[in-house]
Amino acid sequence: APPPYQQAGEWEIMFRDEFNGTELDRNKWVTCYWWDEDGCTNLGNNELQWYQPENVLVEGGNLILRALEQPIIGYQGQEFPYTSGMVTTATLDHDHPEDASFTFQYGFAEIRAKVPAGQGLWPAFWTLPIDYTSKPEIDILEILGHEPDAIHFAVHYLDEDGESDNEGEWWRGGPDFSADWHIYAVDWQEDRIIWYVDGIE
């Protein structure tokens, strides 16, 4: 298999999707968190979006996660002003999280993406535990739409007292990442986490 971008040595690909075809591969992806109720959101982040499967498109070898100003009734009758799209390899079966299409511990993950720009947009690529807890979480990529030249990297975890903590950095000084395609990656090892942008550590 070809190595990850700008990496050397021999590699084994465990999971891959080039999004060829005209629809999402449902053997690999679902379009909501496990609390799917005709859509979902993350109330812990006070998000204004309600994720909908029709906002996940596959066209021309690209996965398109579409955000729309589209009021919709979601969780417990609450109105959300926007709809959006997401994909995850987790399963919607809350009783059997081990049925996820793909999980891993330690490895190299990368995505080639063109992110959107605009106030309120927050594209992200991250990991979550298989047991449906929220930590540890590795944020491989987060970009705020009003700052498309700054990338946020972080790892969220529970400290020795079981309290939430995190370590992270943000990198500014690159190009406007919404203007073109870029490769974002993380090398998750037992004793370190290394982030890359276009092959640069």
N, C-alpha and C positions, 0 to 999 in steps of 0.2 A: 504494500500500500504506500502511496506517496506520504511523506511526512507532513505534519502541520506546517503552516506557512513560516518559512525562514528557520525551521528546525532541522536538525541533522539526525542521522541514525536510522534504525529500523523501528517501525511502529506497527501496531495492530489496531485497525479501526473496529471499535465496538458498536458504534451507532453513527448513522449518517443519513441525511436526507438532502437531496439536491432539488427537491420540489419540481421534478419533471411531471408532466401531465397536467390535468385540469382540475383536480380536486385533492383535498388533503388526504393523506394516507391514514385512515382511522385505525390501522393496526399499530401505528406509532404514536399518534397524537390524539389528545382530547382538547376541547376548547373552553374548559372551565376548571376552576378549583373543584375539590371533591364535594363542596357544599352546593353543587349545581341545582338550581331551582328555576328552570327555564332561563338561565343566565346566572351570573354571579358577580361579586365585586369583593374588594378587600376593605371592609369597614374599619379595620385597624389603621389604615392609612388615610381615612376620611376621603376616599376616592369619590369622584363625581361621575364615574363611568359604570355602566352595567355591561359586562362582557356578553356578546352575542355570537353564536356560531356563524351567522351570515356575514359577520365582519371579518372573517378569516377566508382569504381568497388565495388560490394558486393559479398563477398566470405566467407563462413565458419563462419557467424555471425559477420563479420567485414566489416566496411566501409573502403575502401582503396582509398586514394587520391594520385594519382601517378604523379610524376614529371619526365619529360623526356627531354633529350637534343635533341630537335626536332624542327629545324627552321620552322617557319610558318608565313604566311602573315596575319596580323590582322588589327587593327584600321587604317583606311585611307591609306592602302597599306604599313603600317609600318611592318618591319620584326621583329619578336620576336625569340630569339634563343632557347626558352624553351616552353614546354606546361606543364600544371599542372591541378589539379582538385580542385573544391570547391563545397560546398553545402550550401544552405541558405533556410530559411523558408519564405523569402520574395517572392513577386510575380514579374513576368516579365512584368505585365501590369502597365506601368508607370502612367496611368490615375486612377488606382484604387488600391493604396497601401494597402487599408484596406482588400483586398482579400488575403493577406498573409495567409499561412496555420497555422501559429502560431505567436502570439505576446504576450507580457506580460509586466507588470510594477510591479516590486518588486517580488522577489521569489528567489528560490535556483536553480542554474543550475550547472550540473556537466557532465563531459565526462571522459570516461576511454579510454586512448589513449597510443599508442606507437609511439613516435615521431622519425623522421629520424635524422641522423647526417650527416654533410657535409657542406662545404663552400657554401654559397648562399641559403641554405634552411632556411625557416622561417615559420614553422607551427604555426597556431594561432587559437584561439577559442574566439569569441568576439560578442558583440551586437551592433546593429545600430538602429537608430530611424526608425519608420514606415513611416515617411514622406519623406524619401530619403535624408534627410540632413545627415551630417557626424558627428554631435555631439548632445547630449552626446554619447560617445562610452565607453563601459567597455571592456577592454582587460582582459579576464579571464585567458588566457594563451598565452604567446609568448615565443618561444625559438629560438635562432639563432643557425643554424646547426653547426657552428664552436665552440660553447660554450654549449654543451648539458648538462652541469651541472648547468646552470644558468637559472632561470625562471623570466620573466618580467611580472609585473602586472601594470595596469594603468587605469585611467579614464580620458578621454579627454572631455572638455566641453568649453562653451563660458562664459567668465567672464562678469562682470557687464557692461563693455564697448562693449560687443559683439566680443571681441578678443579671439582667440583660446588660451587655457591654458590646462594644464594637471597636474595631480599628480600621482606619481607612485613610485614603488620600484622594485628592482630586488633581487632575493634570490639566493645566491650561497652557495654551501657547501653540496648540496644534492648529490645523486648518478649521474651517467651518465644516464640521463632520456631516452636516446635512446636505452638503453640496455634491457629495460623491460617495462611492462605496468604499468601505474600510473593513479591515479584519481585526476583530477583538477576541482576545483569548486569555485563558488562565491555565497555568500549570499547577495543579493541586497535588502536592507531595505530602508525605507524612509529617515533615518537619518545617515546611514552608509553603507559601503561596506566592506565585510570581505572575504578574499581569503583563500582557503584551498588547500593543497597538501597532498594527501593520508590521508585526514581527520585531518590534523594538521593545525591549524590557523597560 
